[in-house]
Amino acid sequence: QVQLVESGGGLVQPGGSLRLSCAASGSIFRGNSLGWFRQAPGERRALVASITSDGVTDYADSVKGRFTVSRDNAKNTIYLQMSSLKPEDTAVYYCNKIYGLADWGQGAQVTVSS
């Protein structure tokens, strides 16, 4: 049973924008803090943005001011709006719970390159 489905990745030029979406099963979404993680080649997967069930957000310093996380409780979906993208943002992006990780989805590849 697929529980996390990320979409919206792609190739974008430096300075550009993308919006990622993550559709989650209700058991994962409801009442949980959720986050966006990313993993670049040769690096560990790292949390870049999180949002509580009440909508309180937090960001890694590397993306603060450029990325915005949001959630639509009616659609069991979270979003990551990414702006002013840099080549170092290139990675596979995943969503998951912050506490008690679920099985990872397939991720969304984001490539920032001219």
C-alpha positions in Angstrom: 0.0 0.0 0.0 1.5 3.3 -1.2 1.2 5.8 1.6 3.4 8.7 0.4 3.4 10.0 -3.1 5.6 13.0 -4.0 5.2 14.9 -7.3 6.2 18.2 -8.9 9.9 17.8 -9.4 11.8 18.7 -12.5 14.7 20.7 -14.0 14.8 24.4 -13.3 17.3 27.2 -13.8 19.1 28.8 -10.9 16.8 31.5 -9.5 13.7 29.6 -10.6 10.8 28.2 -8.6 9.1 24.8 -8.2 6.2 23.5 -6.1 6.3 20.0 -4.8 3.3 18.1 -3.6 3.0 15.1 -1.3 -0.2 13.1 -1.0 -0.3 11.0 2.2 -2.6 8.4 3.5 -4.9 9.6 6.2 -3.2 7.5 8.9 0.0 9.3 8.2 -1.4 12.8 7.7 -4.0 13.3 10.4 -2.7 14.9 13.6 1.0 14.5 12.7 3.9 16.8 12.1 5.1 16.3 8.6 8.3 17.3 6.8 10.2 17.6 3.6 13.5 15.8 3.5 16.1 15.9 0.7 19.0 13.7 -0.3 21.7 14.7 -2.7 24.1 12.2 -4.3 26.6 11.0 -1.7 24.9 12.8 1.2 22.6 11.8 4.0 18.9 12.5 3.8 18.2 15.6 5.8 15.1 17.5 7.0 14.6 20.9 5.3 11.1 21.9 6.3 8.5 20.8 8.7 4.9 21.7 9.6 2.9 20.7 12.7 -0.7 19.6 12.6 -1.6 23.2 13.7 0.4 24.7 10.9 3.5 25.8 12.7 6.5 25.7 10.4 10.3 25.4 10.7 13.1 25.4 8.2 16.7 24.5 7.9 19.0 27.5 7.7 19.9 26.6 4.1 16.4 27.1 2.8 15.0 29.7 5.2 13.4 32.6 3.4 13.3 30.7 0.1 11.1 27.6 0.8 7.6 27.6 2.2 5.9 24.4 3.5 2.1 24.2 3.8 -0.6 21.6 4.3 -4.1 21.1 3.0 -5.9 19.0 5.7 -8.9 18.4 3.4 -6.7 16.8 0.8 -4.2 15.0 3.1 -1.5 16.8 1.1 1.5 18.9 2.0 3.4 21.3 -0.3 6.8 22.7 -0.6 7.1 26.0 -2.5 10.7 26.5 -3.5 11.9 29.9 -4.8 15.3 31.4 -5.6 16.6 27.9 -6.3 20.3 27.2 -6.2 22.4 24.4 -7.7 23.0 23.1 -4.2 19.2 22.5 -3.8 19.6 19.7 -6.4 18.4 16.5 -4.6 15.7 13.9 -4.4 12.9 15.4 -2.1 10.8 13.2 0.1 8.0 13.8 2.6 7.4 11.8 5.8 6.3 12.1 9.4 8.7 13.9 11.7 8.1 11.4 14.5 7.9 7.7 13.7 8.9 7.5 10.1 6.6 5.7 7.6 7.9 3.9 4.6 9.6 6.3 2.2 7.9 7.2 -1.1 9.7 7.3 -4.4 10.7 11.0 -4.0 10.7 13.8 -6.4 13.9 14.7 -8.3 14.8 18.4 -8.3 17.6 19.5 -10.5 18.8 23.1 -10.5 21.1 23.8 -13.4 21.6 26.2 -16.2 
